[in-house]
Amino acid sequence: MPRSRYSKTIRTTFFAVLILFLGVGALSLSSFWKDYLQYHFGKLSEDAGVISHDVADSLSDSSLLLGFIRERLGKDFSLYRADPASLHRLLVESRKEIERWSEIPNLGLTILIDPSGRVVDWRGPYEGPHADVADRAFFKAIKADPALPYAINGLVLGRTSGKPNYQIAIPVRNSRGAMECILSQQIDARKMEQSIREVVGDYPSRVVVRTSDGAILMQYPLMPLPSETCPPLKRSLIGNGEAMADGGTSSIFRVPAGSNGFAETTYVAVAEDAKHGISTEVMIPGRTIISMFLKKNRAFLMVMLMGVVLIFGLFYGLCLGGRKLECAIRETTTDHHTGINNRRGFENELERLIKHARRESKPLTLLFMDIDHFKSFNDRCGHDVGDEVIKGVADCIRKALRRPLDYCCRWGGEEFAMILPDTPVGEGQEIANQLMGCVGELPISALRNTGYPNVTLSVGIASLTAGGIQNWAELIKEADRALLRAKSEGRNRVVIARR
């Protein structure tokens, strides 16, 4: 097999095997990735639902406690006429009473606030001046809307307790509808953080629970706390994100990098609680999921890498073996003196090209050439000059090859052959004449003082289109006959075979 075709076969096979291997690997990874992503969607959705339920329960339980205290205060309650000691005792006893029949975890201080925003009383010892919470969001909301049944405050550092908390507040009105005070229940953010940690486990997600106006109600990790001076972050995940799935308890979104509040592409599960108007977002960066996916599938990736290395190694070995084989073939089919093909592979190549010509219904022309009076060059000028003549003629023949399928060889001694596919006999004759002109101009100085100062050729031409020629053996025979005629008719001429 010629070198180019052999190398092309190896390259084609190599790329086919490599593409097939990588394709199977890519499809497998794609399937693994889809399953892995669905697992994370399920995890995010489940965590969002559980955390949303826990936070909503903390608000509901706090509302239950505050409502119980308000009922015990009664409709005729007046903050200005109330005895401070009795009021404090009522707060303490009310909380003890409700905790007997209802477990309320994560609760902080229960606080009573006057209409000006000053803390009047609380459950638990507290030393120091009474705090002023007039600037808190819950107090402003209730003051702005007297009919508001409750208000929620985002995550802050408590001025009364000194601990991070979020809280819910309800107004206490007298029989005339005037506000006497506000009851507020703090929810211990550190205890809630522990509850969220138990839900999340070691999963590297971030949790943000927001109020209806976008303020952060709770977050995980808890620290650092949101700045009180920063405006609440208002954004719509549904508007900025691409919906990925509906997990039942929550919706999954893919928020692209650069969206408001997101420096990198992030997957977010959003669970809504309509009762309290809060939304719980459990999010994880896409880069983190990819990192965990690669770590989980590193064994498969190592197998893929080893497979690629093995394929490269195998085909590298085949290429080396192929080169050695090509060199061996070329050694057996190349004339070492001239560098062109020898007779060994000529017949097989002629048969192949004839079949190709038959298939394509195209002509094929065969040239047989003989150097005139070559024996005289050797006898009079020596074999060195004879070798120079042989090489010069071979160079001229090589230059006459115009297309990739054109083929030439040294038939033996001073004889040469040339196969010209897709070439009518007329064009073959023109090529033969050009070849004779090239040979006649060979600069061989040793011949100038001999009886034959120029090298000449006798050429016999046979064409596949000539009548009666059916196969390669007959084509060679007819070209050889034409060559004998050229030599018998005086040499230095082209003769076309005829039947």
Backbone torsions as a table, in degrees:
resi	resn	phi	psi	omega
1	MET	NA	131.5	178.8
2	PRO	-58.4	152.3	-174.2
3	ARG	-58.3	-45.0	-175.5
4	SER	-62.7	-42.3	-179.3
5	ARG	-69.5	-38.4	179.3
6	TYR	-65.0	-47.0	179.2
7	SER	-63.3	-39.5	179.6
8	LYS	-64.0	-39.4	178.6
9	THR	-63.0	-42.8	179.2
10	ILE	-64.0	-45.5	-179.5
11	ARG	-63.0	-43.5	-179.6
12	THR	-62.8	-44.2	179.3
13	THR	-64.0	-42.3	-179.7
14	PHE	-59.3	-51.0	-177.9
15	PHE	-66.7	-34.9	178.5
16	ALA	-64.8	-45.6	179.7
17	VAL	-66.1	-43.0	-179.1
18	LEU	-63.5	-45.3	179.8
19	ILE	-64.6	-40.5	178.2
20	LEU	-62.7	-45.8	-179.2
21	PHE	-63.1	-48.5	-180.0
22	LEU	-66.0	-35.1	178.5
23	GLY	-64.1	-44.9	177.6
24	VAL	-63.1	-42.5	178.3
25	GLY	-62.7	-42.5	-179.4
26	ALA	-65.4	-40.7	178.2
27	LEU	-64.7	-39.7	178.8
28	SER	-65.1	-45.9	178.4
29	LEU	-61.9	-39.6	179.3
30	SER	-62.0	-42.0	178.3
31	SER	-65.7	-43.2	177.4
32	PHE	-60.1	-42.8	-177.2
33	TRP	-63.9	-42.4	179.1
34	LYS	-62.5	-44.3	178.7
35	ASP	-64.6	-40.9	-178.8
36	TYR	-65.8	-40.2	179.0
37	LEU	-66.1	-39.6	177.9
38	GLN	-63.8	-37.1	176.2
39	TYR	-60.7	-45.4	-179.8
40	HIS	-66.5	-37.4	176.0
41	PHE	-59.6	-44.0	179.3
42	GLY	-63.8	-41.6	179.3
43	LYS	-64.3	-47.2	179.1
44	LEU	-60.3	-45.0	-177.7
45	SER	-64.5	-44.6	-179.8
46	GLU	-63.8	-44.8	179.9
47	ASP	-63.3	-41.7	-179.7
48	ALA	-61.7	-41.4	179.9
49	GLY	-65.5	-44.2	-178.7
50	VAL	-66.5	-45.3	-178.5
51	ILE	-65.6	-41.4	177.7
52	SER	-59.6	-41.8	179.7
53	HIS	-64.3	-42.2	-179.3
54	ASP	-64.8	-44.7	-179.7
55	VAL	-66.2	-42.6	178.2
56	ALA	-63.0	-37.5	178.0
57	ASP	-64.4	-38.2	179.4
58	SER	-64.1	-35.9	177.8
59	LEU	-71.9	-39.9	179.8
60	SER	-66.4	-42.9	179.0
61	ASP	-63.6	-40.3	178.9
62	SER	-65.3	-40.7	177.3
63	SER	-61.6	-38.7	178.8
64	LEU	-62.1	-44.5	179.5
65	LEU	-64.0	-46.6	-178.8
66	LEU	-64.3	-39.2	177.9
67	GLY	-64.4	-37.5	178.1
68	PHE	-64.0	-43.4	178.8
69	ILE	-64.5	-41.4	180.0
70	ARG	-62.5	-38.1	178.3
71	GLU	-64.0	-38.6	-178.6
72	ARG	-72.3	-28.8	176.2
73	LEU	-66.7	-35.9	177.3
74	GLY	84.1	164.1	-177.2
75	LYS	-74.1	-19.8	-179.3
76	ASP	-94.0	13.5	-177.3
77	PHE	-68.3	137.5	175.9
78	SER	-132.0	120.9	-176.5
79	LEU	-63.0	-35.1	-175.2
80	TYR	-76.9	-22.4	179.2
81	ARG	-97.3	-9.9	-175.3
82	ALA	-73.2	143.6	175.7
83	ASP	-78.6	124.0	-177.0
84	PRO	-55.4	-42.7	-178.3
85	ALA	-65.2	-43.1	179.1
86	SER	-65.5	-38.4	179.5
87	LEU	-63.9	-42.3	179.1
88	HIS	-66.1	-40.5	179.5
89	ARG	-63.1	-36.9	179.5
90	LEU	-64.8	-41.3	178.3
91	LEU	-60.9	-46.1	-177.8
92	VAL	-65.4	-47.5	-177.1
93	GLU	-68.1	-35.8	179.1
94	SER	-63.1	-41.5	-179.4
95	ARG	-69.0	-39.9	177.5
96	LYS	-63.9	-39.9	-177.7
97	GLU	-63.9	-47.2	-176.7
98	ILE	-71.2	-28.4	179.1
99	GLU	-74.2	-13.2	176.8
100	ARG	-71.2	-36.1	-176.2
101	TRP	-115.0	-0.1	177.0
102	SER	-144.8	120.0	178.8
103	GLU	-77.0	120.5	-177.8
104	ILE	-124.3	95.1	-178.6
105	PRO	-80.5	168.6	172.1
106	ASN	65.1	14.6	-177.8
107	LEU	-81.1	143.8	173.3
108	GLY	-105.9	-140.0	-178.0
109	LEU	-74.7	143.4	169.0
110	THR	-98.0	124.9	-168.6
111	ILE	-123.1	142.2	174.0
112	LEU	-114.4	127.9	-171.8
113	ILE	-123.5	136.6	178.8
114	ASP	-81.6	169.7	-176.0
115	PRO	-60.9	-15.5	179.3
116	SER	-89.6	-8.2	179.8
117	GLY	101.3	4.4	-179.1
118	ARG	-90.3	135.5	178.3
119	VAL	-70.8	123.3	-178.4
120	VAL	-96.4	-43.1	-177.0
121	ASP	-154.2	166.2	-178.8
122	TRP	-158.7	162.7	174.7
123	ARG	-88.1	118.9	179.2
124	GLY	115.0	154.5	-179.2
125	PRO	-69.0	144.1	178.5
126	TYR	-153.1	123.4	179.9
127	GLU	-108.7	143.9	179.5
128	GLY	116.5	179.3	-178.2
129	PRO	-69.3	151.7	176.9
130	HIS	-66.8	136.7	-178.4
131	ALA	-77.0	156.9	175.5
132	ASP	-113.3	122.8	-177.2
133	VAL	-117.7	25.5	-177.4
134	ALA	-63.1	-21.3	-178.2
135	ASP	-92.6	0.8	-179.7
136	ARG	-73.6	150.9	-175.8
137	ALA	-63.5	-39.8	-177.9
138	PHE	-65.0	-39.7	-179.1
139	PHE	-66.6	-44.3	179.3
140	LYS	-62.0	-39.3	-178.5
141	ALA	-65.0	-43.1	-178.8
142	ILE	-70.8	-38.2	177.7
143	LYS	-65.6	-35.8	-178.1
144	ALA	-73.2	-29.6	-176.7
145	ASP	-131.5	96.0	-176.9
146	PRO	-60.1	-24.4	-178.1
147	ALA	-86.9	-1.4	-176.6
148	LEU	-65.8	125.1	-177.1
149	PRO	-73.5	-31.0	178.8
150	TYR	-160.0	164.7	176.2
151	ALA	-142.2	148.7	-178.2
152	ILE	-115.2	139.0	177.6
153	ASN	-110.8	138.0	-179.6
154	GLY	-69.8	-179.4	-175.1
155	LEU	-68.3	122.6	179.8
156	VAL	-144.6	172.6	172.0
157	LEU	-91.5	117.0	-174.6
158	GLY	-62.1	132.4	178.9
159	ARG	-78.1	-26.6	179.1
160	THR	-85.6	-45.6	-176.4
161	SER	-92.0	-24.5	-176.6
162	GLY	75.5	12.5	-179.0
163	LYS	-117.7	152.5	176.6
164	PRO	-66.6	136.3	-179.0
165	ASN	-158.6	164.6	163.1
166	TYR	-124.6	161.8	-171.1
167	GLN	-150.7	160.6	175.7
168	ILE	-124.5	144.9	-176.0
169	ALA	-134.6	148.8	175.5
170	ILE	-131.7	146.8	178.1
171	PRO	-82.9	150.7	173.7
172	VAL	-115.3	117.2	-176.9
173	ARG	-115.4	149.5	178.3
174	ASN	-84.2	-175.3	-176.4
175	SER	-64.0	-22.2	178.4
176	ARG	-87.9	-4.2	179.7
177	GLY	91.5	-0.8	179.2
178	ALA	-79.7	142.9	-177.4
179	MET	-78.1	121.7	178.5
180	GLU	-90.0	-37.9	179.5
181	CYS	-167.0	177.7	176.3
182	ILE	-125.3	131.0	174.1
183	LEU	-97.9	130.3	-178.7
184	SER	-130.4	137.5	177.6
185	GLN	-116.4	119.3	174.8
186	GLN	-80.6	141.7	175.5
187	ILE	-113.3	122.2	-174.2
188	ASP	-65.6	110.5	-176.1
189	ALA	-67.8	-29.5	180.0
190	ARG	-68.9	-40.1	176.6
191	LYS	-67.1	-38.3	177.2
192	MET	-66.6	-35.6	176.7
193	GLU	-60.3	-40.6	178.4
194	GLN	-64.2	-38.6	178.3
195	SER	-63.7	-42.9	179.2
196	ILE	-66.1	-37.2	179.2
197	ARG	-61.6	-37.7	178.0
198	GLU	-66.0	-30.8	177.9
199	VAL	-76.1	-47.3	-174.7
200	VAL	-74.1	-37.3	-176.0
201	GLY	68.8	-138.3	-179.8
202	ASP	-93.8	13.0	178.6
203	TYR	-69.8	128.0	-171.8
204	PRO	-80.9	54.9	-178.9
205	SER	-103.1	164.6	176.7
206	ARG	-120.2	141.4	-175.8
207	VAL	-121.7	134.0	173.8
208	VAL	-134.6	124.6	174.8
209	VAL	-107.8	127.9	-173.7
210	ARG	-118.6	150.8	171.7
211	THR	-82.5	176.2	-175.9
212	SER	-64.2	-25.1	179.3
213	ASP	-92.2	6.1	176.1
214	GLY	95.4	-6.1	179.8
215	ALA	-70.5	149.5	-179.3
216	ILE	-78.8	118.4	177.6
217	LEU	-86.5	-41.1	179.9
218	MET	-154.1	151.7	178.2
219	GLN	-146.3	158.0	176.3
220	TYR	-142.6	125.2	-0.9
221	PRO	-62.8	152.9	-173.8
222	LEU	-68.7	-42.7	-175.4
223	MET	-98.0	148.5	-2.4
224	PRO	-79.4	152.1	179.8
225	LEU	-69.7	151.0	174.2
226	PRO	-60.5	144.0	179.5
227	SER	-72.1	134.8	178.9
228	GLU	-66.3	-25.3	-177.2
229	THR	-85.3	-14.2	-179.1
230	CYS	-78.4	137.0	176.7
231	PRO	-67.9	152.2	179.2
232	PRO	-61.5	141.7	-179.5
233	LEU	-79.2	116.0	-178.9
234	LYS	-111.7	121.4	177.9
235	ARG	-158.8	158.6	178.6
236	SER	-113.9	111.8	178.0
237	LEU	-63.2	-35.6	-179.6
238	ILE	-65.3	-34.4	178.9
239	GLY	-75.3	-35.3	-176.7
240	ASN	-93.3	-21.0	-172.0
241	GLY	-105.9	163.5	176.8
242	GLU	-100.1	120.8	-179.0
243	ALA	-64.4	126.9	-177.2
244	MET	-104.5	-40.7	-176.1
245	ALA	-165.5	162.5	173.2
246	ASP	-113.1	109.0	-175.5
247	GLY	-83.7	9.8	-179.7
248	GLY	92.4	-66.4	179.2
249	THR	-87.0	-15.4	-179.5
250	SER	-155.8	167.6	177.0
251	SER	-105.9	146.5	-177.9
252	ILE	-107.1	133.4	179.2
253	PHE	-128.1	148.3	171.0
254	ARG	-107.4	111.3	-177.5
255	VAL	-99.0	117.1	-176.7
256	PRO	-69.2	154.3	177.5
257	ALA	-58.9	141.0	179.8
258	GLY	95.0	-10.8	174.8
259	SER	-67.0	158.7	-176.7
260	ASN	-57.0	116.3	179.0
261	GLY	91.9	-0.2	-177.2
262	PHE	-128.7	115.8	178.8
263	ALA	-82.4	-22.1	-179.6
264	GLU	-139.4	162.0	180.0
265	THR	-59.7	131.4	-172.3
266	THR	-137.6	142.7	172.8
267	TYR	-98.2	131.5	-173.6
268	VAL	-131.9	131.4	170.3
269	ALA	-102.0	129.9	-177.5
270	VAL	-118.9	120.0	175.8
271	ALA	-113.0	130.3	-177.0
272	GLU	-104.0	140.7	172.5
273	ASP	-118.2	103.5	-174.7
274	ALA	-67.8	-30.7	-176.1
275	LYS	-61.4	-45.1	-178.0
276	HIS	-105.3	-1.4	178.4
277	GLY	67.6	33.7	179.6
278	ILE	-111.2	153.2	175.4
279	SER	-126.6	137.6	-179.5
280	THR	-111.0	124.1	-179.3
281	GLU	-113.3	121.2	174.1
282	VAL	-112.3	119.7	-170.7
283	MET	-130.3	152.1	176.2
284	ILE	-146.0	133.1	179.6
285	PRO	-63.4	142.7	177.3
286	GLY	-59.3	-35.0	179.9
287	ARG	-62.5	-35.9	178.6
288	THR	-67.0	-41.3	177.9
289	ILE	-62.8	-43.2	179.6
290	ILE	-62.4	-42.6	179.5
291	SER	-60.9	-45.4	179.0
292	MET	-66.2	-36.8	179.1
293	PHE	-63.6	-45.9	-180.0
294	LEU	-64.5	-38.3	179.1
295	LYS	-66.1	-41.3	-179.1
296	LYS	-66.9	-34.9	-175.8
297	ASN	-105.4	23.0	-177.7
298	ARG	-63.9	-31.3	178.0
299	ALA	-64.0	-43.9	178.5
300	PHE	-64.1	-42.1	179.6
301	LEU	-65.0	-36.1	176.7
302	MET	-65.4	-39.8	176.6
303	VAL	-62.8	-41.9	178.2
304	MET	-61.8	-44.7	179.9
305	LEU	-63.2	-43.9	178.9
306	MET	-64.4	-36.0	177.1
307	GLY	-62.9	-44.0	178.7
308	VAL	-62.8	-44.2	178.7
309	VAL	-61.9	-41.2	179.8
310	LEU	-63.8	-41.9	178.9
311	ILE	-63.9	-44.7	177.8
312	PHE	-61.0	-44.1	-179.7
313	GLY	-63.3	-42.3	179.9
314	LEU	-61.9	-47.3	-176.8
315	PHE	-76.6	-25.2	171.7
316	TYR	-64.0	-42.3	176.3
317	GLY	-63.8	-40.5	177.4
318	LEU	-63.6	-38.5	178.7
319	CYS	-64.4	-42.2	177.8
320	LEU	-63.6	-44.1	177.4
321	GLY	-64.2	-38.4	178.7
322	GLY	-64.1	-39.9	178.7
323	ARG	-64.2	-40.5	177.7
324	LYS	-64.1	-41.0	178.0
325	LEU	-64.0	-43.4	178.8
326	GLU	-61.5	-41.4	178.4
327	CYS	-62.4	-40.7	179.2
328	ALA	-64.9	-42.8	178.6
329	ILE	-63.9	-43.7	-179.6
330	ARG	-64.5	-34.8	177.9
331	GLU	-61.9	-37.4	-176.9
332	THR	-85.0	-18.3	-176.5
333	THR	-112.4	4.4	-178.2
334	THR	-111.5	137.2	173.6
335	ASP	-81.6	112.5	-173.1
336	HIS	-67.8	-22.7	-177.8
337	HIS	-75.7	-37.5	-175.4
338	THR	-109.2	-20.5	-178.4
339	GLY	86.5	-4.1	176.4
340	ILE	-95.9	177.1	-177.8
341	ASN	-66.2	154.9	173.3
342	ASN	-102.1	-173.2	-172.8
343	ARG	-73.7	-17.8	-171.3
344	ARG	-57.0	-45.2	-177.1
345	GLY	-98.7	3.4	-173.5
346	PHE	-64.5	-47.5	-174.3
347	GLU	-64.1	-41.3	178.1
348	ASN	-63.6	-41.5	179.7
349	GLU	-66.5	-39.8	179.3
350	LEU	-64.5	-41.6	178.9
351	GLU	-62.6	-43.2	-179.8
352	ARG	-62.8	-44.7	-178.0
353	LEU	-69.2	-32.2	176.7
354	ILE	-66.1	-43.2	177.6
355	LYS	-61.2	-40.8	177.9
356	HIS	-62.4	-42.6	179.5
357	ALA	-64.3	-39.7	178.3
358	ARG	-63.8	-44.4	-179.5
359	ARG	-60.8	-42.9	-176.8
360	GLU	-88.8	-2.7	-178.0
361	SER	55.9	48.7	-179.6
362	LYS	-122.7	155.5	-178.2
363	PRO	-75.3	163.3	175.0
364	LEU	-147.3	135.3	-177.1
365	THR	-122.9	138.3	180.0
366	LEU	-117.6	130.4	178.2
367	LEU	-113.4	128.7	169.5
368	PHE	-109.5	131.9	-174.4
369	MET	-130.2	143.8	178.6
370	ASP	-137.1	133.0	179.0
371	ILE	-75.0	124.2	-177.9
372	ASP	-70.0	138.2	174.3
373	HIS	54.2	35.7	-176.8
374	PHE	-64.9	-35.9	179.9
375	LYS	-60.5	-33.7	179.4
376	SER	-66.6	-35.8	178.0
377	PHE	-61.3	-44.3	-179.6
378	ASN	-66.8	-42.4	-175.7
379	ASP	-70.0	-42.3	-173.4
380	ARG	-86.8	-36.5	-172.4
381	CYS	-110.8	-10.3	179.8
382	GLY	98.5	162.2	-176.5
383	HIS	-68.6	-24.7	177.4
384	ASP	-61.8	-42.7	177.7
385	VAL	-67.2	-39.2	178.2
386	GLY	-59.9	-42.1	177.4
387	ASP	-63.5	-38.3	178.7
388	GLU	-64.2	-38.6	178.4
389	VAL	-65.6	-45.0	-179.9
390	ILE	-58.4	-46.5	-178.8
391	LYS	-65.2	-40.4	179.3
392	GLY	-62.9	-43.6	179.1
393	VAL	-64.5	-41.7	179.1
394	ALA	-61.3	-39.1	177.4
395	ASP	-63.1	-42.1	178.5
396	CYS	-62.9	-41.2	179.1
397	ILE	-65.1	-42.5	179.7
398	ARG	-61.2	-40.4	179.4
399	LYS	-66.9	-25.1	-177.9
400	ALA	-77.4	-13.1	178.2
401	LEU	-72.0	119.9	-172.5
402	ARG	-102.3	-30.2	-173.3
403	ARG	-126.5	163.5	-175.4
404	PRO	-59.3	-33.6	-177.1
405	LEU	-83.5	-12.4	176.8
406	ASP	-60.2	140.6	-171.6
407	TYR	-139.5	139.9	176.6
408	CYS	-138.1	160.6	177.2
409	CYS	-156.0	161.4	170.2
410	ARG	-90.2	111.9	-174.6
411	TRP	-70.9	-31.9	180.0
412	GLY	154.0	134.9	179.7
413	GLY	60.0	-120.2	-179.9
414	GLU	-100.2	15.3	-178.2
415	GLU	-102.8	143.2	-180.0
416	PHE	-134.4	159.4	177.6
417	ALA	-136.9	149.4	179.3
418	MET	-140.2	130.3	176.3
419	ILE	-104.9	128.9	-178.9
420	LEU	-122.7	90.9	177.9
421	PRO	-66.7	155.7	177.8
422	ASP	52.3	38.7	-178.0
423	THR	-132.7	115.6	175.9
424	PRO	-65.4	164.6	-176.3
425	VAL	-63.7	-32.5	178.8
426	GLY	-64.1	-45.2	177.1
427	GLU	-65.6	-34.9	177.0
428	GLY	-61.9	-38.2	178.8
429	GLN	-66.6	-39.2	177.4
430	GLU	-62.6	-42.6	178.8
431	ILE	-63.6	-40.3	178.4
432	ALA	-61.9	-42.2	179.0
433	ASN	-64.3	-42.1	177.3
434	GLN	-62.8	-38.4	179.3
435	LEU	-64.8	-41.4	178.8
436	MET	-64.7	-35.7	177.9
437	GLY	-66.1	-40.7	178.4
438	CYS	-64.1	-42.4	-179.2
439	VAL	-66.4	-38.2	-179.4
440	GLY	-65.9	-20.0	-179.2
441	GLU	-100.0	10.3	179.4
442	LEU	-61.0	128.1	-177.3
443	PRO	-82.9	74.1	179.7
444	ILE	-105.9	98.5	-171.5
445	SER	-64.9	-29.3	-175.9
446	ALA	-67.4	-14.9	-177.7
447	LEU	-91.8	-5.2	-172.0
448	ARG	-63.0	-36.0	-176.1
449	ASN	-98.9	15.6	179.3
450	THR	-101.1	177.6	178.2
451	GLY	-74.4	-10.8	-178.8
452	TYR	-130.0	77.5	-174.2
453	PRO	-67.6	-22.5	179.7
454	ASN	-117.9	147.7	175.9
455	VAL	-83.4	134.8	178.4
456	THR	-128.5	161.0	-179.7
457	LEU	-124.4	148.6	165.8
458	SER	-107.7	130.7	-173.3
459	VAL	-126.3	130.4	172.4
460	GLY	-112.2	134.5	-176.1
461	ILE	-121.8	133.5	172.7
462	ALA	-130.9	143.9	-178.0
463	SER	-121.6	146.7	-179.9
464	LEU	-65.7	-21.9	-179.0
465	THR	-83.1	-7.5	179.5
466	ALA	-65.5	145.1	-175.6
467	GLY	-59.7	133.2	174.3
468	GLY	88.1	-14.7	-179.8
469	ILE	-81.0	120.2	-174.2
470	GLN	-115.0	-28.4	-174.6
471	ASN	-141.8	178.2	-175.4
472	TRP	-65.7	-34.4	-178.7
473	ALA	-66.1	-41.9	178.5
474	GLU	-68.0	-35.6	-179.9
475	LEU	-65.0	-42.1	176.9
476	ILE	-63.3	-42.1	-178.4
477	LYS	-62.5	-42.6	-179.4
478	GLU	-69.0	-39.2	178.2
479	ALA	-65.2	-37.9	178.6
480	ASP	-66.1	-40.2	177.0
481	ARG	-62.2	-42.5	179.3
482	ALA	-63.4	-37.2	177.6
483	LEU	-64.6	-41.9	178.8
484	LEU	-62.9	-36.9	178.1
485	ARG	-65.9	-41.8	180.0
486	ALA	-61.0	-38.2	-180.0
487	LYS	-72.7	-37.7	-178.9
488	SER	-74.1	-22.3	-178.7
489	GLU	-90.7	8.1	173.3
490	GLY	121.0	1.0	178.2
491	ARG	65.8	178.1	178.9
492	ASN	51.8	50.6	-178.1
493	ARG	-156.9	168.1	177.7
494	VAL	-113.7	129.4	178.6
495	VAL	-124.8	132.9	179.9
496	ILE	-99.2	132.1	-179.2
497	ALA	-63.4	144.7	176.7
498	ARG	-144.4	152.6	-179.7
499	ARG	-122.9	NA	NA
